[in-house]
Amino acid sequence: MNTSEDSIQKVSRLFKVLSDPTRIRILALLEEQEENVTAIANRLDMEQSAVSHQLKLLRDAQVVKSRRVGKEIFYSLDDQHVVDILSETFDHIAHSHSTD
């Protein structure tokens, strides 16, 4: 494990991005399939502007990526690592609650 100060700062920034419930919901949705802003907003019952803001934060953190098709932009998870991090975290929560 690389524990250089630079790596620690990058890990901390990633966990800050992942710490928001709305962003976790977006990532869970994108784990299922690629979506555009309108579809994400509809599925999460949110305003498109709020979804766009969250997607920008996720994109800036290289957690999601986008691709343009005509005038539409579709979002997907940047790589499998994001899914792995979230899956491990949900497993940890389930495990720690089952031992209470």
Backbone as ProteinMPNN parsed JSONL, in Angstrom:
{"seq_chain_A": "MNTSEDSIQKVSRLFKVLSDPTRIRILALLEEQEENVTAIANRLDMEQSAVSHQLKLLRDAQVVKSRRVGKEIFYSLDDQHVVDILSETFDHIAHSHSTD", "coords_chain_A": {"N_chain_A": [[0.854, -1.17, 0.0], [0.615, 2.152, -0.918], [1.594, 4.687, 1.02], [2.335, 7.315, 0.818], [2.417, 10.866, 1.346], [1.146, 12.272, -0.71], [-0.443, 10.249, -1.88], [-2.107, 9.626, 0.277], [-3.523, 12.018, 0.54], [-4.918, 12.015, -1.911], [-6.509, 9.715, -1.625], [-8.062, 10.513, 0.528], [-9.476, 12.667, -0.647], [-10.955, 11.232, -2.552], [-12.601, 9.639, -0.881], [-14.058, 11.677, 0.307], [-15.556, 12.592, -1.867], [-17.059, 10.299, -2.315], [-18.586, 10.237, -0.047], [-21.096, 11.372, 0.001], [-24.593, 10.889, 0.184], [-26.332, 11.242, -2.071], [-24.564, 11.115, -4.235], [-23.702, 8.489, -3.951], [-26.081, 7.139, -4.509], [-26.353, 7.846, -7.209], [-24.088, 6.565, -8.262], [-24.733, 3.893, -7.713], [-26.912, 3.574, -9.397], [-25.653, 3.971, -11.861], [-24.072, 1.772, -11.877], [-25.736, -0.208, -12.728], [-26.41, 0.553, -15.375], [-25.426, 2.642, -18.143], [-26.391, 6.068, -18.204], [-28.245, 9.081, -19.072], [-28.406, 12.557, -17.996], [-31.087, 13.34, -17.67], [-32.472, 10.888, -17.356], [-31.254, 9.93, -15.01], [-31.993, 11.953, -13.197], [-34.796, 11.633, -13.258], [-35.093, 8.989, -12.296], [-34.064, 9.247, -9.733], [-35.665, 11.133, -8.679], [-34.993, 13.915, -8.722], [-33.89, 17.309, -9.345], [-32.663, 18.228, -12.57], [-30.503, 20.006, -12.644], [-29.322, 19.683, -10.145], [-28.483, 17.03, -10.292], [-26.671, 17.248, -12.408], [-24.721, 18.839, -11.2], [-23.749, 17.085, -9.208], [-22.774, 15.042, -10.834], [-20.699, 16.39, -12.114], [-18.891, 16.751, -9.997], [-18.285, 14.06, -9.485], [-17.19, 13.346, -11.947], [-14.971, 15.073, -12.068], [-13.488, 13.921, -10.058], [-12.743, 11.639, -11.255], [-14.397, 9.428, -11.1], [-16.675, 8.893, -12.485], [-17.316, 8.698, -16.014], [-17.914, 10.331, -19.16], [-19.743, 10.321, -22.263], [-20.477, 11.631, -25.424], [-23.372, 11.559, -27.412], [-24.623, 12.7, -30.144], [-26.55, 15.336, -29.139], [-26.812, 14.541, -26.574], [-25.413, 13.569, -23.414], [-23.968, 10.799, -22.013], [-23.488, 9.01, -19.0], [-21.246, 6.937, -17.176], [-19.745, 4.515, -14.951], [-16.341, 5.077, -14.153], [-14.472, 3.015, -13.874], [-14.09, -0.444, -12.819], [-13.111, -0.38, -10.244], [-14.474, 1.495, -8.704], [-16.968, 0.295, -8.274], [-16.059, -1.917, -6.833], [-15.018, -0.699, -4.488], [-17.365, 0.438, -3.375], [-18.955, -1.887, -3.101], [-17.428, -3.425, -1.295], [-17.562, -1.718, 0.897], [-20.341, -1.657, 1.475], [-20.616, -4.381, 2.08], [-19.003, -4.49, 4.36], [-20.482, -2.861, 6.112], [-22.856, -4.362, 6.328], [-21.803, -6.671, 7.48], [-20.758, -5.695, 9.928], [-23.101, -4.871, 11.174], [-24.404, -7.239, 11.475], [-23.142, -8.493, 13.501], [-23.833, -7.21, 15.771]], "CA_chain_A": [[0.0, 0.0, 0.0], [1.391, 3.389, -1.013], [1.126, 5.619, 2.046], [2.98, 8.618, 0.69], [1.504, 11.965, 1.671], [0.352, 12.552, -1.902], [-1.451, 9.191, -2.003], [-3.06, 9.789, 1.378], [-4.388, 13.149, 0.186], [-5.787, 11.583, -3.01], [-7.492, 8.783, -1.059], [-8.962, 11.329, 1.327], [-10.364, 13.383, -1.578], [-11.884, 10.266, -3.126], [-13.605, 9.294, 0.121], [-14.945, 12.842, 0.462], [-16.504, 12.559, -2.993], [-17.934, 9.144, -2.136], [-19.282, 10.306, 1.237], [-22.404, 11.999, -0.137], [-25.629, 9.898, -0.159], [-26.823, 11.43, -3.435], [-23.568, 10.591, -5.167], [-23.736, 7.03, -3.837], [-27.262, 6.702, -5.264], [-26.026, 7.975, -8.633], [-23.145, 5.504, -8.611], [-25.463, 2.622, -7.705], [-27.697, 3.562, -10.623], [-24.738, 3.812, -12.992], [-23.537, 0.409, -11.858], [-26.68, -0.994, -13.513], [-26.304, 0.892, -16.789], [-25.105, 4.004, -18.543], [-27.592, 6.898, -18.24], [-28.067, 10.516, -19.271], [-28.809, 13.348, -16.833], [-32.547, 13.305, -17.534], [-32.86, 9.582, -16.804], [-30.794, 9.882, -13.613], [-32.863, 12.856, -12.429], [-36.111, 11.002, -13.14], [-35.027, 7.792, -11.43], [-33.772, 9.641, -8.351], [-36.619, 12.187, -8.327], [-34.18, 15.102, -8.429], [-33.773, 18.299, -10.406], [-31.538, 17.959, -13.461], [-29.348, 20.836, -12.284], [-28.676, 19.065, -8.979], [-27.805, 15.835, -10.794], [-25.517, 17.714, -13.184], [-23.693, 19.284, -10.245], [-23.15, 15.901, -8.591], [-22.0, 14.349, -11.866], [-19.461, 17.143, -12.334], [-17.981, 16.393, -8.909], [-17.856, 12.675, -9.707], [-16.323, 13.339, -13.133], [-13.715, 15.72, -11.669], [-12.759, 12.962, -9.218], [-12.494, 10.495, -12.126], [-15.207, 8.313, -10.642], [-17.527, 8.608, -13.637], [-16.863, 9.239, -17.296], [-19.045, 10.7, -20.003], [-19.555, 10.245, -23.708], [-21.507, 12.381, -26.132], [-24.054, 10.963, -28.555], [-25.409, 13.829, -30.633], [-26.63, 16.397, -28.126], [-26.916, 13.939, -25.245], [-24.209, 13.067, -22.755], [-24.242, 9.621, -21.202], [-22.522, 8.824, -17.92], [-21.02, 5.573, -16.702], [-18.655, 4.438, -13.984], [-15.05, 5.173, -14.817], [-13.883, 1.674, -13.916], [-14.6, -1.432, -11.868], [-12.649, -0.079, -8.887], [-15.531, 2.225, -7.996], [-17.917, -0.731, -7.844], [-15.392, -2.71, -5.803], [-14.965, 0.099, -3.256], [-18.711, 0.513, -2.809], [-19.384, -3.232, -2.698], [-16.708, -3.766, -0.061], [-18.073, -0.873, 1.979], [-21.654, -2.183, 1.837], [-20.379, -5.665, 2.757], [-18.485, -4.187, 5.698], [-21.608, -2.376, 6.92], [-23.743, -5.505, 6.581], [-21.107, -7.55, 8.412], [-20.644, -5.09, 11.253], [-24.427, -4.827, 11.784], [-24.852, -8.602, 11.777], [-22.464, -8.943, 14.725], [-24.317, -6.412, 16.929]], "C_chain_A": [[0.9, 1.233, 0.0], [0.832, 4.403, -0.019], [1.884, 6.94, 2.008], [1.95, 9.704, 0.99], [0.598, 12.293, 0.489], [-0.768, 11.516, -2.061], [-2.514, 9.314, -0.92], [-4.034, 10.925, 1.073], [-5.376, 12.759, -0.919], [-6.876, 10.629, -2.509], [-8.524, 9.556, -0.241], [-9.95, 12.085, 0.444], [-11.39, 12.437, -2.2], [-12.978, 9.908, -2.121], [-14.545, 10.461, 0.405], [-15.991, 12.863, -0.643], [-17.512, 11.437, -2.794], [-18.799, 9.242, -0.882], [-20.69, 10.888, 1.152], [-23.461, 10.976, -0.55], [-26.163, 10.031, -1.59], [-25.84, 10.868, -4.445], [-23.513, 9.07, -5.114], [-24.936, 6.471, -4.606], [-26.998, 6.767, -6.776], [-25.1, 6.85, -9.066], [-23.833, 4.141, -8.648], [-26.302, 2.486, -8.971], [-26.801, 3.309, -11.827], [-24.062, 2.447, -13.004], [-24.428, -0.496, -12.717], [-26.522, -0.737, -15.004], [-25.924, 2.347, -16.966], [-26.407, 4.804, -18.646], [-27.246, 8.33, -18.602], [-28.623, 11.255, -18.052], [-30.314, 13.264, -16.603], [-33.002, 11.995, -16.896], [-32.449, 9.464, -15.338], [-31.702, 10.735, -12.745], [-34.239, 12.238, -12.212], [-36.088, 9.829, -12.169], [-34.781, 8.141, -9.978], [-34.705, 10.734, -7.837], [-35.891, 13.455, -7.86], [-34.267, 16.071, -9.604], [-32.55, 17.97, -11.262], [-30.306, 18.77, -13.093], [-28.597, 20.251, -11.096], [-27.897, 17.821, -9.397], [-26.553, 16.235, -11.566], [-24.377, 18.156, -12.278], [-22.982, 18.079, -9.623], [-22.296, 15.138, -9.6], [-20.696, 15.067, -12.16], [-18.441, 16.807, -11.246], [-17.43, 14.98, -9.1], [-16.911, 12.577, -10.902], [-14.962, 13.957, -12.798], [-12.842, 14.792, -10.826], [-12.415, 11.685, -9.981], [-13.195, 9.223, -11.645], [-16.199, 7.912, -11.727], [-16.895, 9.211, -14.885], [-18.096, 9.533, -18.136], [-18.686, 10.495, -21.462], [-20.748, 10.926, -24.353], [-22.039, 11.561, -27.299], [-25.006, 12.036, -29.064], [-25.379, 14.941, -29.605], [-26.674, 15.853, -26.704], [-25.558, 13.487, -24.726], [-24.629, 11.919, -21.847], [-23.113, 9.414, -20.206], [-22.448, 7.358, -17.54], [-19.896, 5.615, -15.671], [-17.332, 4.432, -14.725], [-14.369, 3.812, -14.921], [-14.458, 0.803, -12.806], [-14.187, -1.125, -10.432], [-13.716, 0.631, -8.064], [-16.552, 1.241, -7.443], [-17.315, -1.558, -6.707], [-15.366, -1.978, -4.467], [-16.338, 0.137, -2.592], [-19.205, -0.846, -2.329], [-18.726, -3.647, -1.386], [-17.238, -2.97, 1.134], [-19.448, -1.354, 2.425], [-21.53, -3.534, 2.535], [-19.894, -5.444, 4.183], [-19.615, -3.727, 6.624], [-22.535, -3.526, 7.287], [-23.114, -6.443, 7.611], [-21.09, -6.963, 9.82], [-22.001, -4.986, 11.948], [-24.916, -6.219, 12.142], [-24.2, -9.138, 13.049], [-22.895, -8.152, 15.958], [-25.23, -7.216, 17.814]], "O_chain_A": [[1.822, 1.345, 0.807], [-0.274, 4.913, -0.199], [2.055, 7.601, 3.032], [0.746, 9.469, 0.893], [-0.589, 12.561, 0.672], [-1.91, 11.876, -2.344], [-3.7, 9.123, -1.189], [-5.233, 10.801, 1.321], [-6.546, 13.136, -0.862], [-8.031, 10.728, -2.924], [-9.72, 9.276, -0.316], [-11.139, 12.138, 0.757], [-12.557, 12.797, -2.357], [-14.157, 9.878, -2.476], [-15.716, 10.244, 0.713], [-17.168, 13.12, -0.39], [-18.697, 11.613, -3.078], [-19.67, 8.396, -0.68], [-21.409, 10.891, 2.152], [-23.262, 10.26, -1.531], [-26.418, 9.022, -2.246], [-26.242, 10.215, -5.408], [-23.297, 8.429, -6.142], [-24.819, 5.447, -5.279], [-27.37, 5.861, -7.521], [-25.303, 6.248, -10.121], [-23.543, 3.325, -9.523], [-26.391, 1.402, -9.548], [-27.148, 2.526, -12.711], [-23.539, 2.019, -14.033], [-23.942, -1.431, -13.353], [-26.5, -1.672, -15.805], [-26.079, 3.168, -16.062], [-27.416, 4.282, -19.122], [-26.099, 8.753, -18.461], [-29.241, 10.644, -17.181], [-30.763, 13.131, -15.464], [-33.835, 12.005, -15.989], [-33.213, 8.955, -14.518], [-32.134, 10.299, -11.679], [-34.787, 12.307, -11.113], [-36.97, 9.7, -11.32], [-35.228, 7.426, -9.082], [-34.562, 11.205, -6.708], [-36.137, 13.982, -6.775], [-34.665, 15.699, -10.707], [-31.533, 17.496, -10.755], [-29.184, 18.279, -13.213], [-27.368, 20.316, -11.045], [-26.788, 17.584, -8.918], [-25.495, 15.629, -11.396], [-23.209, 17.882, -12.555], [-21.755, 18.061, -9.525], [-21.22, 14.645, -9.261], [-19.684, 14.419, -12.428], [-17.263, 16.603, -11.539], [-16.24, 14.741, -8.896], [-15.945, 11.815, -10.873], [-13.923, 13.43, -13.196], [-11.615, 14.867, -10.872], [-11.853, 10.752, -9.407], [-12.674, 8.114, -11.763], [-16.525, 6.734, -11.873], [-16.057, 10.11, -14.812], [-19.188, 9.04, -17.85], [-17.518, 10.492, -21.85], [-21.88, 10.809, -23.884], [-21.285, 10.958, -28.062], [-26.07, 12.257, -28.485], [-24.31, 15.432, -29.24], [-26.584, 16.614, -25.741], [-24.68, 13.081, -25.488], [-25.531, 12.059, -21.022], [-21.94, 9.614, -20.522], [-23.444, 6.635, -17.575], [-19.192, 6.616, -15.537], [-17.217, 3.846, -15.802], [-13.759, 3.496, -15.943], [-15.22, 1.273, -11.962], [-14.85, -1.57, -9.495], [-13.842, 0.392, -6.863], [-16.954, 1.338, -6.284], [-17.997, -1.859, -5.728], [-15.66, -2.57, -3.429], [-16.46, -0.103, -1.391], [-19.811, -0.942, -1.262], [-19.387, -4.157, -0.481], [-17.347, -3.495, 2.243], [-19.704, -1.453, 3.625], [-22.264, -3.805, 3.485], [-20.326, -6.134, 5.106], [-19.693, -4.152, 7.777], [-22.951, -3.644, 8.439], [-23.798, -6.948, 8.501], [-21.376, -7.662, 10.792], [-22.062, -5.008, 13.177], [-25.761, -6.367, 13.025], [-24.662, -10.131, 13.611], [-22.392, -8.384, 17.057], [-25.721, -6.705, 18.821]]}, "name": "protein", "num_of_chains": 1, "seq": "MNTSEDSIQKVSRLFKVLSDPTRIRILALLEEQEENVTAIANRLDMEQSAVSHQLKLLRDAQVVKSRRVGKEIFYSLDDQHVVDILSETFDHIAHSHSTD"}
